[in-house]
Amino acid sequence: MAAATPTPTTAGNGSRRAVLLTVTCLGQFMVLLDNTIVGAALPDMQHRLDTSLTGLQWIVDAYVLLVAMLLLSGGVFADRFGRKRVYLTGVAVFTAASLICALAPTLGWLIAGRVLQGIGAAALSPASLALLAAAHPVPQERMKAIGLWAGLSGIGLAAGPVAGGVLTEAFGWPAIFLVNLPIGALLLLMGLRTLEETRNPHAPAIDVPGTLLSVLGVGVLTYGLIEGGARGWTSPPILTSFAAAAVLLAAFIAVEARRPTPMLPLRLFRQRLFTVSNTAMVVVGFALMGSSFFFSQFFVYVQGSSILRAGLQTLPISLAMVVVSPYAGRLAARHGFRAVVTAGMALAGLGLLALGTVHADTAYANVWWRLAVVGTGFALTLSPLTGAAVQAVDPQEGGLASGISSTTRQIGAVLGVALLGAVVRTRQSGGASFEAGLDSAFLAAGAVTLAAAVFTGLWLTRSKPTQEPAATPRATPDPEVVPTP
């Protein structure tokens, strides 16, 4: 029997979907690459911009803060105003912001560019996944496309540290942002010509008050945590920032409790599984991003590595996460959320404690496996925690629950960079070396993660989902399931 020849319509649909997959994957790849590539360039930024540890914290947190607070709104914007429009707008903003970062003459300009990058990423990422989901209405095809989207775009995780080391060593830190320009230009050209507009006419209204209050509240809190070590924890500006953050966040909760369509439905937190999983996700973001902020700095400043070599030396954590993450959902489906998450948190915590004992003369053969243990542990927690949050709510709210899970992890990342940086600065202000400060930061991250392992072991509901948590469609993707800032 002769093989069936695809009809022009079928072939055309397949071709359009292939182009759509390419465009959405490449956009998410750009975002993930930017997250990991920046971490490799931090030592060169500190040298060339003549900035302190506080400045480096702002370079990272200015981006992560905007992504964390705008991800949920970005998904709603895409559904309401058109996924193609929001996606291409996000690409344009991200690309233009990358140029601003590359040309930044001062730290202030670089931080401003990073803020704009965060806004662009918060629009680009959820819109890319929404475009992909809308183009694949059949559930099995949709899940296959999302799997390819996650896998192909996730290559940026492993590529970032190496690309960052090569570009920074050869051309200096501005080159890590210039690499986004050709990618962004290609995406705009392909997207304008090939993407089809889709929207959800029943999308909820934009929660403008909630969005503004959340950005201001967490932003002011971050300011107090980052600047507290330099200005003094009892100085008037720092005490004022903490008081203002408390007022703003209280106002956010009050507004969200009264809005008919809030950005963050507080009623979801009445479910213990939802509350516990998101609390644990905050800790994951805190420990993973907070500790990863210092990896390249450890290899360059403590062990004397070059920037290129430091980028290669941080690869074990990235590779471990890329390799192990696909299996986390299967393990959770077989053994339940609680067992896998608790084991992963415990493993990551022990790995961070082990990193807290490395020194300038510790051979790399005795360092790389500690990074791999940390990456393996966190890889075991991310997808099951998202799956637990999704299972705790009604099926029609699964996308919202997944978006909240991504947001809580990003909030934890903001706090991790700020608080662990404060640990290092506090130790240094007491006369300790930078190496001793890093050891204290890693030990603190490990202790918090182990405490979270106990917390999830006691309170995370034992359950065996009928589907793998990793296969749950999410309205908000993970631009940050990233091991380095």
Rosetta blueprint (number, residue, H / E / L):
1 M L
2 A L
3 A L
4 A L
5 T L
6 P L
7 T L
8 P H
9 T H
10 T H
11 A H
12 G H
13 N H
14 G H
15 S H
16 R H
17 R H
18 A H
19 V H
20 L H
21 L H
22 T H
23 V H
24 T H
25 C H
26 L H
27 G H
28 Q H
29 F H
30 M H
31 V H
32 L H
33 L H
34 D H
35 N H
36 T H
37 I H
38 V H
39 G H
40 A H
41 A H
42 L H
43 P H
44 D H
45 M H
46 Q H
47 H H
48 R H
49 L L
50 D L
51 T L
52 S L
53 L H
54 T H
55 G H
56 L H
57 Q H
58 W H
59 I H
60 V H
61 D H
62 A H
63 Y H
64 V H
65 L H
66 L H
67 V H
68 A H
69 M H
70 L H
71 L H
72 L H
73 S H
74 G H
75 G H
76 V H
77 F H
78 A H
79 D H
80 R H
81 F H
82 G L
83 R H
84 K H
85 R H
86 V H
87 Y H
88 L H
89 T H
90 G H
91 V H
92 A H
93 V H
94 F H
95 T H
96 A H
97 A H
98 S H
99 L H
100 I H
101 C H
102 A H
103 L H
104 A L
105 P L
106 T L
107 L H
108 G H
109 W H
110 L H
111 I H
112 A H
113 G H
114 R H
115 V H
116 L H
117 Q H
118 G H
119 I H
120 G H
121 A H
122 A H
123 A H
124 L H
125 S H
126 P H
127 A H
128 S H
129 L H
130 A H
131 L H
132 L H
133 A H
134 A H
135 A L
136 H L
137 P L
138 V L
139 P H
140 Q H
141 E H
142 R H
143 M H
144 K H
145 A H
146 I H
147 G H
148 L H
149 W H
150 A H
151 G H
152 L H
153 S H
154 G L
155 I H
156 G H
157 L H
158 A H
159 A H
160 G H
161 P H
162 V H
163 A H
164 G H
165 G H
166 V H
167 L H
168 T H
169 E H
170 A H
171 F H
172 G L
173 W L
174 P L
175 A H
176 I H
177 F H
178 L H
179 V L
180 N H
181 L H
182 P H
183 I H
184 G H
185 A H
186 L H
187 L H
188 L H
189 L H
190 M H
191 G H
192 L H
193 R H
194 T H
195 L L
196 E L
197 E L
198 T L
199 R L
200 N L
201 P L
202 H L
203 A L
204 P L
205 A L
206 I L
207 D L
208 V H
209 P H
210 G H
211 T H
212 L H
213 L H
214 S H
215 V H
216 L H
217 G H
218 V H
219 G H
220 V H
221 L H
222 T H
223 Y H
224 G H
225 L H
226 I H
227 E H
228 G H
229 G H
230 A H
231 R H
232 G L
233 W L
234 T L
235 S L
236 P H
237 P H
238 I H
239 L H
240 T H
241 S H
242 F H
243 A H
244 A H
245 A H
246 A H
247 V H
248 L H
249 L H
250 A H
251 A H
252 F H
253 I H
254 A H
255 V H
256 E H
257 A H
258 R H
259 R L
260 P L
261 T L
262 P L
263 M L
264 L L
265 P L
266 L H
267 R H
268 L H
269 F H
270 R H
271 Q L
272 R H
273 L H
274 F H
275 T H
276 V H
277 S H
278 N H
279 T H
280 A H
281 M H
282 V H
283 V H
284 V H
285 G H
286 F H
287 A H
288 L H
289 M H
290 G H
291 S H
292 S H
293 F L
294 F L
295 F H
296 S H
297 Q H
298 F H
299 F H
300 V H
301 Y H
302 V H
303 Q L
304 G L
305 S L
306 S L
307 I H
308 L H
309 R H
310 A H
311 G H
312 L H
313 Q H
314 T L
315 L H
316 P H
317 I H
318 S H
319 L H
320 A H
321 M H
322 V H
323 V H
324 V H
325 S H
326 P H
327 Y H
328 A H
329 G H
330 R H
331 L H
332 A H
333 A H
334 R H
335 H H
336 G L
337 F H
338 R H
339 A H
340 V H
341 V H
342 T H
343 A H
344 G H
345 M H
346 A H
347 L H
348 A H
349 G H
350 L H
351 G H
352 L H
353 L H
354 A H
355 L H
356 G L
357 T L
358 V L
359 H L
360 A L
361 D L
362 T L
363 A L
364 Y H
365 A H
366 N H
367 V L
368 W H
369 W H
370 R H
371 L H
372 A H
373 V H
374 V H
375 G H
376 T H
377 G H
378 F H
379 A H
380 L H
381 T H
382 L H
383 S H
384 P H
385 L H
386 T H
387 G H
388 A H
389 A H
390 V H
391 Q H
392 A L
393 V L
394 D L
395 P H
396 Q H
397 E H
398 G H
399 G H
400 L H
401 A H
402 S H
403 G H
404 I H
405 S H
406 S H
407 T H
408 T H
409 R H
410 Q H
411 I H
412 G H
413 A H
414 V H
415 L H
416 G H
417 V H
418 A H
419 L H
420 L H
421 G H
422 A H
423 V H
424 V H
425 R H
426 T H
427 R H
428 Q H
429 S H
430 G L
431 G L
432 A L
433 S L
434 F H
435 E H
436 A H
437 G H
438 L H
439 D H
440 S H
441 A H
442 F H
443 L H
444 A H
445 A H
446 G H
447 A H
448 V H
449 T H
450 L H
451 A H
452 A H
453 A H
454 V H
455 F H
456 T H
457 G H
458 L H
459 W H
460 L L
461 T L
462 R L
463 S L
464 K L
465 P L
466 T L
467 Q L
468 E L
469 P H
470 A H
471 A H
472 T L
473 P L
474 R L
475 A L
476 T L
477 P L
478 D L
479 P L
480 E L
481 V L
482 V L
483 P L
484 T L
485 P L
